[in-house]
Every structure is written in structure tokens, then in C-alpha cells.
């Protein structure tokens, strides 16, 4: 049985800033080996914003 991860995680601060500007806020921050990991609840709005973000930076 596979488990479904309910959170999306990123350390990319440009991505965090972009999502904040779109009104999408992280649920919590977890520090692992001194690196901040921002966790977001997976939603259609999150993935739509991420698609636009990565489409524009490439």
C-alpha cells in the first residue's frame, strides 16, 4: 500500500515568495540540517500557481 503525502515541500525561496504573492501560505516550516523546508497543503490552486511559476522562470 502506497502512502499519499498530503504536503508539498520546497526550500526554494523564490517559489515561497511567489506563492505568498499569490495568496498561498505555507502550513508550517520544518528545519532539517539547518535548511528551512516550507510545507504547503496540496491543492489545485497550489499546483496551478506552481505551473505558472515554473513556466515563467524557464
Backbone torsions as a table, in degrees:
resi	resn	phi	psi	omega
1	UNK	NA	126.8	178.1
2	UNK	-88.5	141.6	176.7
3	UNK	-95.8	143.6	179.8
4	UNK	-97.7	123.2	177.2
5	UNK	-80.1	120.5	-175.3
6	UNK	-84.7	-7.7	-179.4
7	UNK	-117.8	147.3	171.7
8	UNK	-100.3	137.6	-175.2
9	UNK	-122.7	139.4	175.2
10	UNK	-146.6	153.8	172.8
11	UNK	-117.0	-2.7	-174.8
12	UNK	-79.3	106.2	-173.1
13	UNK	-65.3	-30.7	175.2
14	UNK	-62.3	-37.8	178.3
15	UNK	-67.7	-43.2	178.4
16	UNK	-60.2	-45.8	179.5
17	UNK	-63.5	-43.2	179.4
18	UNK	-60.8	-46.3	-179.6
19	UNK	-64.5	-38.6	177.9
20	UNK	-63.0	-40.4	178.0
21	UNK	-65.7	-25.1	176.9
22	UNK	-88.1	1.5	178.9
23	UNK	84.8	12.3	179.4
24	UNK	-100.4	116.4	-175.8
25	UNK	-105.2	145.8	177.2
26	UNK	-72.1	155.3	-178.5
27	UNK	-84.1	-43.3	176.3
28	UNK	-160.1	165.6	178.3
29	UNK	-117.7	134.1	178.9
30	UNK	-123.0	129.0	179.3
31	UNK	-96.8	122.0	178.9
32	UNK	-123.9	118.1	-178.2
33	UNK	51.5	40.8	177.2
34	UNK	80.8	1.1	-179.5
35	UNK	-106.7	128.7	178.2
36	UNK	-77.6	129.3	177.4
37	UNK	-114.6	115.6	-178.9
38	UNK	-91.7	127.8	-177.0
39	UNK	-109.5	132.2	179.2
40	UNK	-121.8	146.4	171.7
41	UNK	-73.5	133.0	-179.9
42	UNK	-71.5	118.7	177.7
43	UNK	-138.5	160.8	175.3
44	UNK	-59.2	-37.4	179.9
45	UNK	-63.3	-39.5	178.1
46	UNK	-61.0	-48.5	-176.1
47	UNK	-71.5	-31.1	174.5
48	UNK	-65.3	-43.7	178.7
49	UNK	-64.8	-40.9	179.1
50	UNK	-65.0	-38.0	178.4
51	UNK	-61.7	-44.3	178.6
52	UNK	-66.0	-44.0	-179.4
53	UNK	-57.7	-51.3	-176.2
54	UNK	-74.2	-24.5	175.6
55	UNK	-69.2	-34.1	-176.9
56	UNK	-84.9	-23.3	-177.8
57	UNK	-90.2	-12.9	-178.8
58	UNK	-92.3	NA	NA
